[in-house]
Amino acid sequence: LTFTSEAESELSGAPTELQSAMSNLVSNAIRYTPGGGEVVVTWRVLPDGRGEYAVRDTGPGIAAEHIPRLTERFYRIDRSRSRETGGTGLGLAIVKHIAQRHGTELRIES
């Protein structure tokens, strides 16, 4: 697990909500990355002044047809995998809601 901050800056918003969203993304990356894999978390300020928080991992990835539905409450790609690794199926729905409340966007790429 690697954390990188490319710039000193301040982040405005509801601290507990932002912590919940950011920790959920890291937790998901760790949960779905096999042993020996890599999870990299970065914070940077974009040229236009916006901040970007990114979580990247070397997990198995997600098929393109599932990506649009990942933020739906209780959506599961593979129900058996979810039971093995825990989770409620609400994490990314909560992250999306928090992002919207803070005027930001959640981008998911695989």
C-alpha positions, -999 to 999 in steps of 0.1 A, spaced: 0 0 0 16 33 -12 3 68 -5 16 98 -25 7 134 -22 20 155 -51 11 189 -35 3 205 -2 -33 217 -2 -64 219 19 -97 200 13 -130 216 21 -160 195 31 -176 173 58 -146 156 73 -164 124 84 -180 120 50 -148 126 31 -130 101 53 -157 76 48 -156 79 10 -118 79 8 -114 49 32 -141 30 13 -122 33 -19 -89 21 -3 -107 -7 15 -122 -20 -17 -89 -19 -35 -72 -38 -7 -101 -63 -5 -100 -72 -42 -62 -71 -48 -46 -105 -44 -16 -110 -21 15 -96 -36 -5 -70 -56 -2 -33 -53 -25 -5 -42 -15 31 -48 -33 61 -34 -25 96 -48 -36 131 -41 -28 159 -65 -39 193 -75 -49 196 -112 -38 226 -133 -72 241 -130 -70 240 -92 -93 210 -86 -80 182 -65 -79 146 -76 -79 116 -52 -71 84 -70 -69 48 -59 -53 23 -83 -47 -14 -78 -34 -45 -96 -66 -65 -88 -83 -86 -115 -103 -57 -128 -140 -53 -137 -157 -61 -170 -169 -30 -188 -205 -40 -187 -205 -39 -149 -189 -5 -144 -221 16 -150 -239 -3 -123 -212 -4 -96 -226 25 -77 -261 10 -75 -270 0 -39 -265 -38 -34 -252 -44 -69 -229 -74 -70 -207 -85 -99 -202 -119 -83 -223 -128 -53 -200 -156 -42 -169 -134 -42 -188 -108 -22 -196 -133 5 -160 -144 7 -146 -109 11 -173 -93 31 -190 -60 24 -226 -50 20 -228 -38 -15 -234 -2 -3 -198 11 -3 -196 26 -38 -232 39 -36 -222 58 -5 -190 71 -21 -211 83 -51 -236 101 -28 -208 118 -8 -191 129 -40 -223 144 -53 -229 162 -20 -194 178 -23 -199 188 -60 -174 163 -73 -174 133 -95 -166 96 -90 -148 80 -120 -144 43 -122 -120 28 -147 -108 -8 -152 
